[in-house]
Amino acid sequence: MSRAHLLLLLGSLASAAHAQSLRGSHAKVERAYDYAQQKGIDFAKSRRDITTGVRNGAYVPLTSNANIELKGVAIPYVLPATRDFVVQLAERYRVACRAPMVVTSAMRPTTLQRRIRNGIEKSVHPTGMAVDLRAPRGKCRPWLREELLAESRRGTVDATEERHPAHFHVTVFRAPS
């Protein structure tokens, strides 16, 4: 094996291992952004774009129920695949934690994204692919970490555990249903 092939293989392994952690990285941001670009997923620039997307069926509401609590979510819409993932995860969360899973952010148009304190230029929140989940306390935090890592290993999500404020940023890679 040539040195170049070996370096490429080691780089791929390191990248795959890092993608299966909850640490943030430039590679995760690029993967999500590139995925959205390749799939032709629109980046909503304004609330009007989101309203149009809702009317056209591109975005669906994310609503509170016994398993999901929305806290401070300004625009409670996401892609259908993102909603499906959140609903399924929240059902398992409710069983494990005996409480609803808290969603703190969903779609944010690019105009709003730029004003967010920890917002990044290539965020996929404007696509409806991403949500933020409050980091729970006690035994539920390690449970949620393990669930998100398992989904990451399956390639369905990328998740990053952020500290300020404490939350999990989750990008869903399933094709819209």
C-alpha positions in Angstrom: 0.0 0.0 0.0 1.4 3.4 -1.0 2.0 6.1 1.6 -0.7 8.2 0.0 -3.3 5.4 0.2 -2.4 4.8 3.8 -2.8 8.4 4.7 -6.1 8.5 2.9 -7.3 5.4 4.8 -6.2 6.8 8.2 -7.9 10.1 7.4 -11.1 8.3 6.5 -11.0 6.3 9.7 -10.3 9.3 11.9 -13.1 11.2 10.2 -15.6 8.4 10.6 -14.6 8.0 14.3 -15.0 11.7 14.9 -18.4 11.7 13.2 -19.5 9.1 15.6 -18.9 11.3 18.6 -20.9 14.2 20.1 -18.0 16.6 19.6 -18.6 19.5 17.2 -16.3 19.8 14.2 -15.9 21.6 10.9 -16.3 18.3 9.2 -19.8 17.8 10.7 -20.8 21.2 9.6 -19.5 20.6 6.1 -21.1 17.2 5.8 -24.6 18.6 6.7 -24.2 21.6 4.4 -23.0 19.5 1.5 -25.8 17.0 2.1 -28.4 19.8 1.9 -26.8 21.1 -1.3 -26.5 17.7 -3.0 -30.2 16.9 -2.1 -31.4 20.2 -3.3 -32.8 21.1 0.1 -33.7 24.8 0.2 -32.2 27.2 2.8 -35.1 29.4 3.9 -33.9 33.0 3.8 -37.0 34.5 5.6 -40.1 33.7 7.5 -42.0 34.2 4.2 -39.9 31.4 2.6 -40.9 29.2 5.5 -44.6 30.1 5.2 -44.4 29.3 1.5 -42.7 26.0 2.2 -45.4 25.1 4.8 -48.1 25.9 2.2 -46.3 23.7 -0.4 -45.9 20.8 2.1 -42.1 21.0 2.2 -42.2 21.8 6.0 -44.4 20.3 8.6 -45.3 21.5 12.1 -43.4 20.2 15.1 -45.9 20.2 18.0 -45.9 19.7 21.7 -47.6 16.5 23.0 -47.1 14.0 25.8 -43.6 13.1 24.5 -42.4 16.5 23.1 -42.3 19.9 24.8 -41.4 22.9 22.7 -39.6 25.6 24.7 -38.7 28.9 23.1 -39.1 27.5 19.6 -39.8 30.6 17.4 -40.6 28.7 14.2 -41.9 25.2 14.9 -41.5 23.7 11.4 -39.1 21.1 10.0 -38.7 18.7 7.2 -41.0 15.6 7.4 -38.1 13.3 8.0 -36.8 15.5 10.8 -40.2 15.5 12.5 -40.5 11.7 12.1 -37.1 11.3 13.8 -37.9 13.7 16.6 -41.3 12.0 17.2 -39.8 8.5 17.3 -36.9 9.6 19.6 -39.3 11.4 21.9 -41.4 8.3 22.3 -38.4 6.3 23.4 -37.2 9.2 25.6 -40.6 9.4 27.4 -40.4 5.7 28.2 -36.8 5.9 29.5 -37.1 9.2 31.3 -40.8 9.5 32.2 -40.8 13.1 30.9 -41.2 14.8 27.6 -38.1 15.5 25.5 -37.6 19.3 25.2 -37.0 20.8 21.8 -35.5 24.3 22.0 -35.1 25.2 18.3 -36.2 24.1 14.9 -36.1 26.1 11.7 -34.4 29.4 11.6 -34.3 31.4 8.4 -30.8 32.6 7.3 -31.7 36.2 8.3 -32.4 35.1 11.9 -29.5 32.5 12.0 -27.0 35.3 11.6 -28.2 37.0 14.8 -28.0 33.8 16.9 -25.2 34.0 19.5 -23.7 30.6 18.6 -25.0 30.5 15.0 -22.7 29.5 12.2 -22.7 30.5 8.6 -23.2 27.1 7.2 -26.0 26.1 9.6 -28.6 23.7 8.3 -31.3 25.1 10.7 -32.7 27.1 7.7 -33.3 23.8 5.8 -35.5 22.2 8.5 -33.0 19.3 8.8 -31.9 20.3 12.3 -33.3 20.7 15.8 -31.8 21.5 19.2 -32.8 19.3 22.1 -32.3 20.5 25.7 -29.6 18.5 27.5 -31.5 16.8 30.3 -30.2 16.3 33.8 -29.5 13.1 35.6 -29.8 9.6 34.0 -31.5 11.0 31.0 -28.5 12.8 29.6 -26.3 9.7 29.2 -29.4 7.9 27.8 -29.9 10.6 25.2 -26.2 10.6 24.4 -26.2 6.9 23.7 -29.3 7.1 21.5 -27.8 9.9 19.5 -24.5 8.1 19.1 -26.4 4.9 18.0 -28.3 6.9 15.4 -25.0 8.5 14.3 -23.4 5.1 13.8 -26.4 4.2 11.6 -25.8 7.4 9.6 -29.2 8.8 10.1 -28.0 11.8 12.2 -25.1 13.9 13.2 -25.4 15.2 16.8 -23.2 17.7 18.7 -23.4 18.2 22.4 -23.0 21.9 23.0 -22.3 23.5 26.4 -23.6 27.1 26.3 -26.5 26.7 26.6 -26.5 23.0 27.3 -28.2 21.2 24.3 -27.8 18.7 21.6 -27.7 20.0 18.0 -29.1 17.2 15.8 -29.0 17.1 12.0 -31.2 14.5 10.4 -30.0 12.8 7.2 -32.9 10.6 6.3 -34.5 11.4 3.0 -37.8 13.4 3.4 -40.8 11.1 3.6 
